[in-house]
Amino acid sequence: MSTKPPSLTERRKAATQLDIARAAAELFTERGPDDTTAEDIAQRAGVALRTFYRYFRSKQDAVAPLLAGGADRWRAGLAAAGPGTAVPTALERSIAESLAAADTEAEEGLRWTRGLLRAAEHDPALRAVWYRVNQESEERLRAVLADLAGPGTDPLELRLAAAAATDAIRIALETWAETDAPVHGPGSPAELAVRCLRELMGGMRLLAPRSAEE
């Protein structure tokens, strides 16, 4: 299904939001959320305070675009697999690719996520943003999985699959953030997420490997 490309205004809005998100992430990593104000973030991002509040309700909310960006790219990659692709195969491949940190931008995104998750340990509002981002991603993932699985798929199976895939990534990133493991290789987000997915999908019909007779 084709989607209308974003307008120039929408692209500018998204770029401004991302600039603010990166500024917030930098300050949270440097100082911690308690010692960072919305004014500090606006100044670092080079925008007026009123512009900050036009887009975000709170300083913690400002990092949501940064945390959600990886999930957006992951779902887009999964959707590109196309109808008829085995769901377990498509999920595992897309998760591994999305967390592989194949370029500098992707590596930077993972490191920002690590810093934010560490800061969130001591900030309930920041944790709430992280959980909200994951919940929203899970809800959007259901439609992608429905297209892959095809008509007639049990809606409960779709919900369980979306929850398992989302939690696999969330748990992997949280576990990785607690360590100093690299972005590639053993202990990396990609390795941990694939391991989590395999553990979580074992008992689900939709996510079970297809037999040779199917």
C-alpha positions in Angstrom: 0.0 0.0 0.0 1.5 3.3 -1.1 1.6 6.2 1.3 1.7 9.9 0.4 5.2 11.4 0.8 5.5 14.0 3.6 5.2 17.6 2.6 8.0 20.2 3.0 6.3 21.5 6.1 6.0 18.1 7.6 9.7 17.4 6.8 10.8 20.6 8.5 8.7 19.9 11.5 10.2 16.4 11.8 13.7 17.8 11.4 13.1 20.4 14.2 11.7 17.7 16.5 14.7 15.6 15.9 17.1 18.5 16.5 15.4 19.1 19.9 15.4 15.4 20.7 19.2 15.1 20.0 19.8 18.2 22.2 17.7 16.7 25.0 19.6 13.4 24.7 23.0 15.1 24.8 22.0 17.1 28.0 20.4 14.1 29.7 23.6 12.1 29.0 25.9 14.9 30.2 23.9 16.2 33.2 21.0 13.8 33.8 17.3 14.8 33.5 17.2 16.4 37.0 19.8 19.0 36.1 18.4 19.7 32.6 15.6 22.2 32.0 13.4 22.7 28.9 15.2 26.1 28.5 18.5 24.3 28.4 17.3 22.0 25.7 15.8 24.8 23.6 19.0 26.7 23.8 21.1 23.7 22.8 18.8 23.0 19.9 18.8 26.6 18.8 15.1 27.2 19.1 12.8 29.4 21.1 11.3 28.0 24.3 7.8 28.5 22.8 8.9 26.3 19.8 10.0 23.6 22.3 6.5 23.6 23.9 4.8 23.7 20.5 6.2 20.2 19.9 6.7 18.6 23.4 4.8 18.7 26.7 7.9 18.1 28.9 11.6 17.8 28.8 11.4 14.0 29.0 8.9 13.9 26.1 11.4 15.6 23.9 13.5 12.4 23.4 10.6 10.4 22.0 11.4 11.0 18.3 15.0 9.8 18.9 13.8 6.7 20.7 11.0 6.0 18.1 13.2 6.5 15.0 14.8 3.0 15.1 11.4 1.4 15.5 10.0 3.3 12.6 12.8 2.2 10.3 12.4 -1.4 11.6 8.7 -1.6 10.7 9.4 -0.1 7.3 12.0 -2.8 6.6 9.6 -5.5 7.8 6.8 -4.2 5.6 9.1 -4.3 2.6 9.3 -8.1 3.0 6.0 -8.4 1.3 2.9 -10.7 1.7 3.6 -14.4 1.7 7.0 -14.1 3.6 7.1 -16.4 6.5 6.5 -14.2 9.6 9.3 -15.8 11.8 11.8 -15.3 9.0 10.8 -11.8 8.2 10.8 -10.7 11.9 14.2 -12.2 12.7 15.8 -10.8 9.6 14.3 -7.3 10.0 15.3 -7.2 13.7 18.8 -8.3 13.0 19.2 -5.7 10.2 17.6 -2.8 12.1 19.9 -3.3 15.1 23.1 -4.2 13.1 24.4 -0.6 13.2 25.4 -0.8 9.6 26.5 2.9 9.4 27.6 5.8 11.6 24.1 7.2 12.0 22.8 3.8 13.2 25.7 3.4 15.7 25.1 6.9 17.0 21.4 6.1 17.4 22.2 3.0 19.5 24.6 5.0 21.7 22.0 7.7 22.3 19.5 5.0 23.2 22.0 3.5 25.7 22.6 6.8 27.3 18.9 7.6 27.6 18.1 4.2 29.0 20.8 4.6 31.7 19.4 8.0 32.5 15.9 6.5 32.7 16.9 4.3 35.5 16.6 7.2 37.9 13.8 9.2 36.1 10.3 7.7 36.1 9.0 10.3 33.5 11.8 9.3 31.1 11.0 5.6 31.6 7.3 6.4 30.9 8.3 7.9 27.5 10.3 4.8 26.7 7.4 2.5 27.5 5.0 4.7 25.5 7.2 4.6 22.5 7.3 0.8 22.7 3.6 0.5 23.1 2.9 2.8 20.1 5.4 0.8 18.0 3.7 -2.5 19.0 0.3 -1.1 18.0 1.6 0.0 14.6 3.4 -3.3 14.1 0.1 -5.3 14.2 -1.0 -3.8 10.8 2.4 -4.7 9.3 2.2 -8.3 10.6 -1.4 -8.6 9.4 -0.3 -7.8 5.8 2.6 -10.3 6.0 0.5 -13.1 7.6 -2.5 -12.6 5.2 -6.2 -12.7 5.6 -7.8 -15.1 8.1 -4.9 -14.9 10.6 -6.2 -15.0 14.2 -6.2 -11.5 15.6 -5.0 -12.8 19.0 -2.0 -14.4 17.3 -1.2 -11.1 15.6 -1.3 -9.2 18.9 0.9 -11.8 20.6 3.4 -11.7 17.7 3.6 -7.9 17.8 4.1 -8.0 21.5 6.8 -10.6 21.3 8.7 -8.8 18.6 8.5 -5.4 20.3 9.5 -6.9 23.7 12.4 -8.8 22.1 13.9 -5.5 21.0 13.0 -3.6 24.2 14.5 -6.2 26.5 17.6 -6.5 24.2 18.2 -2.8 24.3 17.6 -2.5 28.0 20.0 -5.4 28.7 22.6 -4.0 26.4 22.4 -0.6 28.0 23.2 -2.1 31.4 26.6 -3.3 30.0 29.5 -1.9 28.1 29.1 -4.4 25.3 29.9 -3.2 21.7 27.3 -2.3 19.1 28.4 -5.4 17.0 29.1 -9.0 17.9 28.4 -10.9 21.1 26.3 -9.0 23.5 25.3 -6.5 20.9 21.6 -5.3 20.5 21.1 -7.4 17.3 22.5 -10.6 18.9 20.4 -10.1 22.0 17.2 -9.2 20.2 17.4 -12.3 17.9 18.0 -14.5 21.0 15.0 -12.8 22.8 12.7 -13.3 19.8 13.5 -17.0 19.5 12.8 -17.5 23.2 9.5 -15.6 23.1 8.2 -17.0 19.8 8.5 -20.6 20.7 4.9 -21.3 21.8 3.1 -19.2 19.2 1.5 -20.7 16.1 2.0 -17.7 14.0 5.7 -17.5 14.9 6.4 -21.2 14.9 8.7 -22.4 12.0 6.7 -23.9 9.2 6.9 -27.6 8.7 8.0 -29.1 5.3 4.4 -30.2 4.7 2.9 -26.6 4.9 
